[in-house]
Amino acid sequence: MFDRMRILGLSALFLLSAAATSFAFDLVPSKSGKAVVLVRGESEKNYFTLSKGGLTIPLEGPGEISGWVKMSMAPGKETGKGLIEVSGVPGLPKTLAYDFKASTKDSFKDGRNRIVSGGKKITLSVPAGTHHLKLKSDTGLLVLLDYDGPPQPLPKERRDATRTKKPKKAKKKSGWTLKKNFSLNLNYDDNIIHYSDDLMQEYTDGPYLEWYVDTGEVPDFEDGKYRLKSLDDLIVTPTLDLEARRKFFSLGETRLRAKYSYSRYLNNPIKDVKGLTLYIRQYLPGSGQSIELSYKFTPEKYIRELTDRDPYEPSDDPRPWVGFRFASNDFTLNYRH
């Protein structure tokens, strides 16, 4: 019972942590802004330059822009100052000033003879409405931005609304905006049941592994302590993530989201795990305010074999080994500001 309560508690704690993460996406300009690739170790990131015309980004609020600003500096330079000119969105500062220091972690993928500075955090709150954000700098600045708000980029007819010329007649379209994502993860675990070193040694030295090697079947001894083909396994986890957005109320946009995952243990299917999570998020008046309710269902999940005995059985009888499983239903409510 103690193990079961502890597992349920950890599951709820993990869901709280995961649900609190924003569902943001990359913010890409509609024109201008030449992309450069910065390399750090094995990872690569696409940054946009703010020189030679800057960036032009049509977007709709309310929402939150966040990201990083870096500077491209001449070889041998240790420090630098950068200034970004901001226009097109009411309420934002006209300029953003930064002091930079050279970094040894990042470099240009194309091998150019330039120094990349350390990053500075940039955060901009976008009010409600349709805007035409412009970012410009003549000091060699690079930016990487993402956006937590309505989907971007805007449809063409809504981009035109930010300009002075007469917009074209909008085509009739569905009020829904759909977003889908599929991922496939591969993980190797050398101890899928999380046995202690003593139990792992007992399994390896005992007849369990030898029985499987000789027969190809899972051993079913009287003690029933082990029901595995192997202590380690390769886990394949496909995940499908679907989201639909629409403005039902004058308060703000409503988001409906469903996420399904299936962790398949290639050598020990008894450990397979499925999970379905449903979300509904309602935006409220004011930049970035929303309420989200989520529900996660995990069908019966196998943990391991544990000893058990009915209360009416004699206490001196040996305890049989019984497979321990549990199903969970987790509800989470989050308010974001």
C-alpha positions as CSV (number, residue, x, y, z in Angstrom):
1,M,0.0,0.0,0.0
2,F,2.9,2.4,0.8
3,D,4.5,1.8,-2.6
4,R,1.2,2.3,-4.3
5,M,0.5,5.7,-2.6
6,R,4.1,6.8,-3.2
7,I,3.8,6.0,-7.0
8,L,0.5,7.8,-7.3
9,G,1.9,10.8,-5.5
10,L,4.9,10.9,-7.8
11,S,2.7,10.6,-10.9
12,A,0.5,13.6,-9.7
13,L,3.7,15.6,-9.0
14,F,5.0,14.9,-12.5
15,L,1.7,15.9,-14.1
16,L,1.7,19.2,-12.2
17,S,5.2,20.0,-13.4
18,A,4.5,19.0,-17.0
19,A,1.2,20.9,-17.2
20,A,2.8,24.1,-16.0
21,T,5.0,24.2,-19.1
22,S,3.9,26.7,-21.8
23,F,2.9,25.4,-25.2
24,A,5.0,28.0,-27.1
25,F,6.2,27.9,-30.7
26,D,8.9,29.5,-32.8
27,L,8.2,33.0,-34.0
28,V,9.3,33.4,-37.7
29,P,9.3,36.8,-39.6
30,S,7.2,37.1,-42.7
31,K,10.0,38.9,-44.6
32,S,13.5,40.3,-44.2
33,G,15.7,38.9,-41.5
34,K,18.5,36.6,-42.8
35,A,18.8,33.4,-40.8
36,V,22.2,32.2,-39.5
37,V,23.0,28.9,-37.8
38,L,24.8,28.9,-34.4
39,V,26.4,25.7,-33.2
40,R,26.9,24.7,-29.5
41,G,28.3,21.2,-29.1
42,E,26.0,18.8,-31.0
43,S,23.0,21.2,-31.1
44,E,22.2,23.9,-33.8
45,K,19.9,26.9,-33.5
46,N,18.5,29.2,-36.2
47,Y,19.0,32.9,-35.3
48,F,17.8,35.9,-37.3
49,T,19.9,39.0,-37.9
50,L,18.5,42.4,-37.1
51,S,20.8,44.3,-39.5
52,K,20.0,45.0,-43.2
53,G,16.3,45.8,-42.7
54,G,15.7,44.1,-39.4
55,L,12.7,41.8,-38.8
56,T,9.0,42.3,-39.8
57,I,6.7,40.1,-37.8
58,P,2.8,40.2,-38.2
59,L,1.2,38.8,-35.1
60,E,-1.9,38.8,-33.0
61,G,-2.2,39.3,-29.2
62,P,-2.5,38.9,-26.4
63,G,0.6,36.8,-26.0
64,E,4.2,36.7,-24.7
65,I,7.3,36.9,-26.8
66,S,10.4,35.4,-25.2
67,G,13.9,34.4,-26.5
68,W,17.5,35.3,-26.6
69,V,19.7,38.1,-28.1
70,K,23.3,37.6,-29.0
71,M,25.9,39.7,-30.8
72,S,28.3,38.9,-33.6
73,M,31.6,40.6,-32.7
74,A,34.9,41.1,-34.5
75,P,37.7,38.6,-33.6
76,G,39.6,39.5,-30.4
77,K,36.7,41.6,-29.1
78,E,35.7,40.8,-25.5
79,T,32.7,43.1,-24.9
80,G,30.1,45.0,-26.9
81,K,27.0,47.1,-26.7
82,G,23.8,46.5,-28.7
83,L,20.6,48.5,-29.2
84,I,17.3,47.2,-30.7
85,E,14.7,49.6,-32.1
86,V,11.2,48.4,-31.5
87,S,8.0,49.6,-33.3
88,G,4.6,48.5,-34.5
89,V,3.2,47.4,-31.1
90,P,1.7,49.9,-28.7
91,G,2.9,49.8,-25.1
92,L,6.4,48.3,-25.9
93,P,9.6,50.2,-25.2
94,K,11.0,52.1,-28.2
95,T,14.6,50.7,-27.6
96,L,16.2,47.8,-25.8
97,A,19.8,48.1,-24.8
98,Y,22.2,45.2,-23.9
99,D,25.8,44.8,-22.8
100,F,27.5,41.6,-24.1
101,K,30.5,39.5,-23.3
102,A,32.3,37.1,-25.7
103,S,31.4,33.4,-25.3
104,T,33.5,30.3,-26.2
105,K,30.4,28.0,-26.3
106,D,28.8,29.2,-29.6
107,S,30.2,29.5,-33.1
108,F,28.8,30.1,-36.6
109,K,28.1,26.9,-38.6
110,D,29.4,28.5,-41.8
111,G,32.8,29.0,-40.2
112,R,32.9,32.8,-40.5
113,N,35.6,34.6,-38.6
114,R,33.4,36.2,-36.0
115,I,32.9,35.9,-32.2
116,V,29.5,35.1,-30.8
117,S,28.6,36.7,-27.4
118,G,26.7,35.1,-24.5
119,G,22.9,35.4,-24.7
120,K,20.7,38.0,-23.1
121,K,17.0,37.2,-22.3
122,I,14.3,39.2,-24.2
123,T,10.7,39.3,-23.1
124,L,7.9,41.4,-24.6
125,S,4.2,41.4,-23.7
126,V,2.0,41.8,-26.7
127,P,-1.5,43.4,-26.1
128,A,-4.7,42.2,-27.7
129,G,-5.2,43.1,-31.3
130,T,-3.4,42.6,-34.7
131,H,0.1,44.2,-34.9
132,H,3.0,44.5,-37.2
133,L,6.1,44.2,-34.9
134,K,9.4,45.6,-36.3
135,L,12.8,44.9,-34.7
136,K,15.9,46.6,-36.1
137,S,19.6,47.1,-35.1
138,D,22.8,48.1,-36.8
139,T,25.1,46.5,-34.2
140,G,25.2,42.9,-35.4
141,L,22.6,41.5,-33.1
142,L,21.0,38.1,-33.6
143,V,17.7,36.9,-32.1
144,L,15.9,33.6,-31.4
145,L,12.2,34.1,-30.5
146,D,9.2,32.1,-29.6
147,Y,5.6,33.1,-28.8
148,D,3.0,31.9,-26.3
149,G,-0.2,33.3,-27.8
150,P,-2.5,32.9,-30.9
151,P,-1.1,30.9,-33.8
152,Q,1.6,32.6,-36.0
153,P,2.2,33.6,-38.7
154,L,-1.1,35.4,-39.3
155,P,-3.2,34.6,-42.4
156,K,-2.5,37.0,-45.3
157,E,-5.7,39.0,-44.9
158,R,-4.9,39.7,-41.3
159,R,-1.3,40.7,-42.1
160,D,-2.7,43.2,-44.6
161,A,-4.9,44.7,-41.9
162,T,-1.7,46.0,-40.2
163,R,-0.7,48.1,-43.2
164,T,-2.1,51.3,-44.6
165,K,-3.2,49.9,-47.9
166,K,-6.7,48.5,-48.3
167,P,-6.9,44.9,-47.4
168,K,-8.1,42.3,-49.8
169,K,-11.5,40.6,-49.2
170,A,-11.0,37.8,-46.6
171,K,-11.9,34.4,-47.8
172,K,-14.4,32.5,-45.9
173,K,-12.7,29.9,-43.8
174,S,-13.2,27.7,-40.7
175,G,-12.9,29.3,-37.3
176,W,-10.7,26.5,-36.1
177,T,-7.0,26.5,-36.1
178,L,-5.4,23.0,-35.9
179,K,-2.0,22.0,-34.8
180,K,-0.6,18.4,-34.8
181,N,2.7,16.9,-33.7
182,F,4.1,13.3,-33.8
183,S,7.2,12.2,-32.1
184,L,9.1,8.9,-31.6
185,N,11.4,8.3,-28.7
186,L,13.8,5.4,-28.1
187,N,15.1,4.7,-24.6
188,Y,17.3,1.9,-23.2
189,D,16.8,1.0,-19.5
190,D,19.2,-1.5,-17.9
191,N,16.9,-2.1,-15.0
192,I,13.2,-1.8,-16.0
193,I,11.8,-3.0,-12.7
194,H,14.3,-0.9,-10.6
195,Y,15.5,-3.9,-8.6
196,S,18.2,-3.6,-6.0
197,D,21.7,-4.9,-6.8
198,D,21.0,-8.0,-4.7
199,L,17.8,-8.8,-6.6
200,M,19.5,-8.3,-10.0
201,Q,22.3,-10.6,-8.9
202,E,19.7,-13.2,-7.8
203,Y,17.9,-13.0,-11.1
204,T,21.2,-13.4,-13.0
205,D,22.5,-16.3,-11.0
206,G,19.2,-18.1,-10.6
207,P,17.4,-20.4,-13.1
208,Y,15.2,-17.6,-14.5
209,L,17.6,-16.4,-17.2
210,E,18.8,-19.9,-18.1
211,W,15.2,-21.1,-18.5
212,Y,14.4,-18.3,-21.0
213,V,17.6,-18.9,-23.0
214,D,16.9,-22.6,-23.3
215,T,13.2,-22.5,-23.9
216,G,12.4,-19.0,-25.2
217,E,9.5,-18.8,-22.7
218,V,9.0,-16.7,-19.6
219,P,9.7,-18.8,-16.5
220,D,6.8,-19.7,-14.3
221,F,8.3,-21.1,-11.1
222,E,6.3,-21.7,-8.0
223,D,7.8,-18.7,-6.2
224,G,6.6,-16.5,-9.1
225,K,9.1,-13.8,-8.1
226,Y,10.2,-12.9,-11.6
227,R,8.1,-12.5,-14.7
228,L,10.7,-11.0,-17.0
229,K,12.5,-12.1,-20.1
230,S,15.4,-9.7,-19.2
231,L,16.2,-7.1,-16.7
232,D,17.0,-4.5,-19.4
233,D,15.0,-3.5,-22.4
234,L,14.6,-1.1,-25.3
235,I,11.5,1.2,-25.0
236,V,9.9,2.7,-28.1
237,T,7.5,5.5,-27.4
238,P,5.4,7.1,-30.2
239,T,3.4,10.2,-29.1
240,L,0.6,12.0,-30.9
241,D,-0.2,15.6,-29.8
242,L,-3.3,17.4,-31.3
243,E,-4.5,20.9,-30.6
244,A,-7.5,22.9,-31.8
245,R,-8.0,26.6,-31.2
246,R,-11.0,28.8,-31.6
247,K,-12.4,32.0,-30.0
248,F,-15.8,31.0,-28.6
249,F,-16.2,33.8,-26.1
250,S,-15.3,37.5,-26.0
251,L,-13.0,36.7,-23.1
252,G,-10.3,35.2,-25.3
253,E,-9.2,32.2,-27.3
254,T,-10.1,28.6,-26.2
255,R,-7.6,25.8,-26.8
256,L,-8.5,22.1,-26.8
257,R,-5.6,19.6,-26.7
258,A,-5.2,15.8,-26.6
259,K,-2.0,13.9,-26.2
260,Y,-1.6,10.1,-26.5
261,S,1.5,8.0,-25.9
262,Y,2.4,4.3,-25.9
263,S,5.6,3.0,-24.4
264,R,6.4,-0.4,-25.9
265,Y,8.9,-2.6,-24.2
266,L,10.3,-4.8,-27.0
267,N,11.5,-7.7,-24.9
268,N,9.0,-7.4,-21.9
269,P,5.5,-6.4,-23.2
270,I,4.2,-7.0,-19.7
271,K,5.7,-3.5,-18.9
272,D,3.9,-1.7,-21.8
273,V,2.4,1.7,-20.7
274,K,-0.3,3.8,-22.4
275,G,-1.4,7.3,-21.4
276,L,-4.0,9.8,-22.6
277,T,-4.0,13.4,-21.5
278,L,-6.8,15.9,-22.3
279,Y,-6.5,19.7,-21.9
280,I,-8.8,22.7,-22.1
281,R,-7.3,26.2,-21.8
282,Q,-9.3,29.4,-21.7
283,Y,-7.6,32.8,-22.2
284,L,-8.8,35.7,-20.1
285,P,-8.7,39.5,-20.7
286,G,-5.2,40.8,-20.1
287,S,-1.9,39.7,-21.6
288,G,-1.0,36.1,-20.9
289,Q,-3.8,35.3,-18.4
290,S,-5.4,31.8,-18.8
291,I,-7.0,28.9,-16.9
292,E,-6.2,25.3,-17.9
293,L,-7.9,22.1,-16.7
294,S,-6.2,18.8,-17.7
295,Y,-7.0,15.1,-17.1
296,K,-4.6,12.2,-17.5
297,F,-5.6,8.6,-17.6
298,T,-3.2,5.7,-17.3
299,P,-4.7,2.2,-17.7
300,E,-3.4,-0.6,-15.6
301,K,0.4,-0.4,-15.4
302,Y,2.5,-3.4,-14.3
303,I,5.0,-2.6,-11.5
304,R,6.5,-5.9,-10.3
305,E,5.6,-9.1,-8.4
306,L,4.9,-8.5,-4.7
307,T,4.0,-11.0,-1.9
308,D,0.4,-11.0,-0.7
309,R,-1.9,-13.2,1.4
310,D,-5.6,-13.2,2.1
311,P,-6.5,-12.3,5.8
312,Y,-8.2,-15.6,6.5
313,E,-5.2,-17.8,5.4
314,P,-2.9,-19.1,8.1
315,S,0.0,-16.8,8.9
316,D,2.5,-19.6,8.7
317,D,1.6,-20.3,5.0
318,P,4.1,-19.0,2.5
319,R,3.0,-15.7,0.9
320,P,2.3,-16.1,-2.9
321,W,3.8,-13.7,-5.4
322,V,1.1,-11.6,-7.1
323,G,1.6,-9.1,-10.0
324,F,1.1,-5.5,-8.8
325,R,-0.7,-3.1,-11.2
326,F,-2.4,0.2,-10.8
327,A,-4.5,2.6,-12.9
328,S,-4.4,6.4,-12.3
329,N,-6.8,9.3,-13.0
330,D,-5.1,12.7,-12.4
331,F,-6.8,16.0,-12.6
332,T,-4.9,19.3,-12.6
333,L,-6.1,22.9,-12.6
334,N,-3.6,25.7,-13.5
335,Y,-3.9,29.5,-13.6
336,R,-1.3,31.4,-15.6
337,H,-0.5,35.1,-15.4
